[in-house]
Amino acid sequence: MARFHIAMMLAMVGIFIIDQNLKQLFIDGYRFYSDYIDLILVYNKGVAFSMFAFLQEWLKWMQLILIVGVGGYIISLRKNCYALPAGILLGAGLSNVYDRFIHEGVVDYIYYHHWFNFAVFNFADVMIDLAVLWLVLLNFKPKLCRT
């Protein structure tokens, strides 16, 4: 069980540190513009596509409770194969919630705009998507999860 906790904590702390350092680049003024992708600074006060921005201060507390609940549930499963995706999910989620406590909202910076305008997102958002897909795959393909 110690291996599970160590792997999860390393993934969680690693993703958190990487994401916060990337965000700091944009807070410090880094920008890049191209025909496909712009790297710009945007503070998202809501969640995906700025939904639920009207919840204001409540949103960060609701997200924090959700992260603790998901983390507790995954830990209770006691399966080593969930350690890395859980750590990635929790680290990325905590990084975005941390932004809500420290900044005006979540720091987003990747803006894809070729052929259609897409949302502005960040590294943590990508890691959350990756972790969720990984966890879904582990649930639908139990043979991939040996413990």
Secondary structure, DSSP 4 states (H G I P E B T S, - for coil): -HHHHHHHHHHHHHHHHHHHHHHHHHHTT--B--SSEEEEEEEESSBGGGBTGGGTHHHHHHHHHHHHHHHHHHHHH--GGGHHHHHHHHHHHHHHHHHHHHSSSEEEEEEE-SSS---EE-HHHHHHHHHHHHHHHHHH-GGG---
